[in-house]
């Protein structure tokens, strides 16, 4: 009987310790997310119905894409109009490409990728997000809060992707993220051998909401956070908030599902 009582007490102590660890981890996760969402004025961002911006991408020193991205601020509708003539749309259920016969094998990738990088600070507590707190680290000379973002199965087009998110400890703004790309059926282990990173800079207020106008992409060593290889840049301009119009996310005539 004494042994049974002792065992129960030990199990109870372990359970309490695990509960405290879980609560501490949850508090740290919430601190990171709350700091970012407060600094980036999430409530003000979501008070607008839509946001649009122009993006100019250069990859390996060469022009890669120029486009205008329009989306609902909650990400439930997205439209990407490229300078090459592609009109790519997610209408909340289906994915469309116009004009019919347009040769754009990256259309679906471009539809979700650039919108997500723009909206990352406002999507950290979306449905399907999972957080693992990490120790504070320095990124590009800034002391940052850190956390690992992953997704529940079935979330988005690439639920096996993960991000190491870093936010400036003083300001709360997102400094950058290390991430893997599994889109297109790429194996997770293969993707993890070549992680990429995005560094956000040139923050400017748009109707009082801080928006990074320069993105810098690297191939990155997640252990050191120092070993990196320049990949490309993205320049953001013409950020505009607006009310949604009926034509904003209308499927264009002749569009095909992708």
KABEL-V157478 format. One record per pair of residues at least 4 apart in sequence whose ideal C-beta (glycine too) atoms are under 8 Angstrom apart, sorted by sequence separation. I is the first residue (numbers start at 1). GAP is how many residues later the second one is. D is the distance in whole Angstrom. If there is no record, write none. Layout:
BEGIN
[[I,GAP,D] [I,GAP,D]]
END
This chain:
BEGIN
[[1,4,6] [2,4,6] [3,4,6] [4,4,6] [5,4,6] [6,4,6] [7,4,6] [8,4,6] [9,4,6] [10,4,6] [11,4,6] [12,4,6] [13,4,6] [14,4,6] [15,4,6] [16,4,6] [17,4,6] [18,4,6] [19,4,6] [20,4,6] [21,4,6] [22,4,6] [23,4,6] [24,4,6] [25,4,6] [26,4,6] [27,4,6] [28,4,7] [29,4,6] [30,4,6] [31,4,6] [32,4,7] [33,4,6] [34,4,6] [35,4,6] [36,4,6] [38,4,8] [41,4,6] [42,4,6] [43,4,6] [44,4,8] [58,4,6] [71,4,6] [72,4,5] [82,4,4] [90,4,8] [98,4,7] [106,4,5] [107,4,6] [108,4,7] [109,4,6] [110,4,6] [111,4,7] [112,4,6] [113,4,7] [114,4,6] [115,4,6] [116,4,6] [119,4,5] [120,4,7] [125,4,6] [138,4,7] [151,4,4] [155,4,4] [168,4,6] [182,4,5] [186,4,6] [187,4,7] [188,4,6] [189,4,7] [190,4,8] [191,4,8] [205,4,6] [206,4,8] [221,4,7] [244,4,5] [246,4,7] [251,4,5] [37,5,4] [40,5,7] [58,5,6] [59,5,4] [72,5,5] [81,5,7] [82,5,8] [90,5,5] [91,5,7] [97,5,6] [102,5,8] [124,5,7] [138,5,6] [139,5,5] [151,5,7] [154,5,6] [167,5,6] [168,5,5] [181,5,7] [182,5,8] [186,5,5] [205,5,6] [206,5,5] [220,5,7] [221,5,7] [244,5,8] [45,6,8] [57,6,8] [58,6,6] [71,6,6] [72,6,8] [80,6,7] [81,6,5] [82,6,7] [89,6,7] [90,6,8] [104,6,8] [123,6,8] [137,6,8] [138,6,7] [153,6,6] [167,6,7] [168,6,8] [182,6,6] [204,6,7] [205,6,8] [221,6,4] [56,7,8] [57,7,4] [71,7,4] [80,7,8] [81,7,8] [88,7,8] [89,7,4] [97,7,6] [116,7,7] [136,7,6] [137,7,6] [152,7,7] [167,7,5] [168,7,5] [203,7,5] [204,7,6] [220,7,7] [221,7,7] [57,8,5] [70,8,7] [71,8,7] [79,8,7] [80,8,4] [88,8,7] [89,8,8] [136,8,6] [151,8,5] [166,8,7] [167,8,6] [180,8,7] [203,8,7] [220,8,5] [56,9,8] [57,9,7] [69,9,7] [70,9,5] [79,9,7] [80,9,8] [88,9,6] [89,9,8] [136,9,6] [137,9,5] [151,9,8] [165,9,7] [166,9,5] [182,9,5] [203,9,5] [204,9,6] [219,9,7] [220,9,8] [55,10,7] [56,10,5] [69,10,7] [70,10,8] [79,10,5] [87,10,7] [97,10,5] [136,10,6] [151,10,7] [166,10,5] [181,10,6] [202,10,6] [203,10,7] [218,10,4] [219,10,4] [55,11,7] [69,11,5] [70,11,8] [78,11,7] [79,11,8] [86,11,7] [87,11,4] [135,11,7] [150,11,8] [151,11,8] [166,11,7] [180,11,4] [201,11,6] [202,11,4] [218,11,6] [54,12,7] [55,12,6] [68,12,7] [78,12,4] [86,12,8] [87,12,7] [134,12,4] [150,12,4] [165,12,5] [180,12,6] [200,12,4] [201,12,8] [202,12,4] [218,12,6] [219,12,6] [54,13,7] [55,13,8] [67,13,5] [68,13,5] [77,13,6] [95,13,6] [133,13,8] [134,13,6] [149,13,6] [150,13,8] [164,13,6] [201,13,5] [217,13,8] [218,13,6] [54,14,5] [55,14,6] [67,14,6] [77,14,6] [85,14,7] [133,14,5] [134,14,6] [148,14,6] [149,14,4] [163,14,5] [164,14,4] [180,14,8] [200,14,8] [201,14,8] [216,14,8] [217,14,4] [53,15,7] [54,15,8] [67,15,4] [77,15,6] [132,15,7] [148,15,7] [149,15,8] [163,15,7] [164,15,7] [180,15,5] [181,15,7] [200,15,6] [201,15,7] [217,15,5] [52,16,6] [53,16,6] [66,16,7] [67,16,7] [76,16,5] [86,16,5] [88,16,7] [95,16,7] [131,16,5] [132,16,4] [148,16,6] [149,16,5] [163,16,5] [179,16,7] [180,16,7] [199,16,7] [216,16,8] [217,16,7] [52,17,6] [65,17,6] [66,17,4] [85,17,7] [131,17,7] [147,17,8] [148,17,8] [162,17,7] [178,17,5] [179,17,6] [198,17,5] [199,17,4] [216,17,6] [217,17,7] [52,18,4] [65,18,8] [86,18,5] [131,18,6] [132,18,7] [146,18,6] [147,18,5] [161,18,6] [162,18,6] [178,18,7] [179,18,7] [198,18,7] [199,18,8] [215,18,6] [216,18,8] [51,19,8] [52,19,7] [65,19,8] [88,19,5] [130,19,7] [146,19,7] [161,19,6] [178,19,5] [179,19,7] [198,19,6] [199,19,7] [214,19,7] [215,19,4] [50,20,6] [51,20,6] [84,20,7] [88,20,8] [129,20,6] [130,20,5] [146,20,5] [161,20,7] [177,20,7] [197,20,7] [214,20,7] [215,20,8] [50,21,7] [86,21,6] [90,21,6] [129,21,8] [130,21,6] [145,21,7] [161,21,5] [176,21,6] [177,21,6] [196,21,6] [197,21,5] [214,21,6] [215,21,7] [50,22,6] [51,22,6] [82,22,8] [88,22,7] [89,22,8] [90,22,8] [129,22,6] [130,22,6] [144,22,4] [145,22,5] [160,22,4] [161,22,8] [176,22,6] [196,22,7] [197,22,8] [213,22,7] [214,22,7] [49,23,7] [50,23,7] [88,23,5] [128,23,5] [144,23,6] [158,23,7] [176,23,4] [196,23,6] [197,23,4] [213,23,5] [49,24,7] [128,24,5] [142,24,8] [144,24,6] [145,24,6] [158,24,5] [175,24,7] [176,24,6] [195,24,8] [196,24,6] [212,24,7] [213,24,7] [48,25,5] [124,25,7] [143,25,8] [144,25,6] [158,25,5] [175,25,6] [194,25,6] [195,25,5] [211,25,7] [128,26,8] [129,26,8] [142,26,5] [143,26,5] [157,26,6] [174,26,6] [195,26,8] [213,26,8] [46,27,5] [128,27,3] [139,27,5] [142,27,8] [143,27,8] [173,27,7] [195,27,5] [45,28,6] [46,28,7] [82,28,7] [127,28,8] [128,28,7] [142,28,8] [149,28,8] [160,28,5] [211,28,5] [137,29,7] [80,30,6] [134,30,7] [161,30,8] [173,30,6] [80,31,5] [128,31,8] [144,31,5] [160,31,8] [197,31,7] [209,32,8] [78,33,6] [136,33,7] [142,33,5] [206,33,4] [78,34,7] [80,34,7] [207,34,6] [80,35,7] [140,35,7] [196,35,7] [206,35,7] [139,36,5] [140,36,7] [78,37,5] [139,37,6] [173,37,6] [174,38,7] [173,39,8] [75,40,7] [75,41,8] [124,41,7] [178,42,5] [67,43,7] [120,43,8] [71,44,5] [75,44,6] [112,44,7] [178,44,5] [65,45,7] [69,45,6] [112,45,6] [120,45,8] [69,46,6] [73,46,8] [67,47,7] [178,47,8] [71,48,7] [75,48,7] [69,49,7] [73,49,7] [108,49,7] [75,51,8] [121,52,8] [121,53,5] [120,54,6] [57,57,8] [120,57,7] [164,58,6] [55,59,5] [140,59,6] [139,60,8] [55,63,8] [53,65,6] [113,70,8] [109,74,6] [109,75,7] [46,76,7] [45,77,5] [42,79,8] [42,80,5] [40,81,4] [117,81,6] [39,82,8] [40,82,6] [37,84,7] [36,85,5] [37,85,7] [139,86,6] [37,87,7] [138,87,7] [36,88,6] [37,88,7] [137,88,6] [33,91,5] [32,92,8] [33,92,5] [118,93,8] [33,98,7] [117,98,6] [32,99,7] [32,101,7] [29,102,4] [29,103,8] [29,104,5] [28,105,4] [25,107,8] [25,108,5] [35,110,6] [32,113,5] [31,114,7] [32,114,8] [33,114,8] [32,115,5] [117,117,7] [29,118,6] [118,118,7] [28,119,8] [114,120,7] [39,128,7] [36,129,8] [36,131,5] [35,132,6] [39,132,6] [40,132,8] [32,133,7] [39,133,3] [40,133,7] [38,134,6] [39,134,5] [40,134,7] [32,135,6] [36,136,6] [35,137,4] [36,137,7] [36,138,6] [108,150,5] [107,151,6] [99,153,8] [98,154,4] [100,154,5] [96,155,5] [98,155,8] [99,155,6] [100,155,7] [96,156,7] [98,156,6] [99,156,8] [100,156,5] [92,157,8] [98,157,4] [53,158,8] [59,158,8] [91,158,6] [97,158,6] [98,158,7] [48,159,8] [96,159,4] [97,159,6] [89,160,6] [91,160,6] [96,160,7] [97,160,8] [96,161,6] [97,161,5] [89,162,6] [95,162,6] [96,162,7] [44,163,8] [89,163,7] [94,163,6] [95,163,5] [44,164,6] [45,164,5] [44,165,6] [87,165,6] [89,166,7] [41,167,7] [41,168,5] [64,168,7] [73,168,8] [87,168,7] [40,169,7] [41,169,7] [79,169,7] [40,170,6] [68,170,8] [79,170,6] [88,170,8] [39,171,7] [60,171,7] [77,171,7] [59,172,7] [60,172,7] [72,172,7] [77,172,4] [59,173,4] [58,174,5] [57,175,6] [58,175,5] [57,176,7] [58,176,8] [57,177,5] [72,177,8] [56,178,7] [70,178,6] [55,179,6] [56,179,5] [70,179,8] [55,180,7] [55,181,6] [56,181,8] [54,182,7] [53,183,5] [54,183,5] [53,184,7] [54,184,5] [53,185,6] [52,186,8] [53,186,5] [52,187,8] [53,187,7] [51,188,7] [52,188,5] [51,189,7] [51,190,5] [52,190,7] [50,191,7] [51,191,8] [50,192,5] [48,193,4] [49,193,7] [50,193,7] [48,194,7] [49,194,5] [50,194,5] [48,195,8] [49,195,4] [50,198,6]]
END
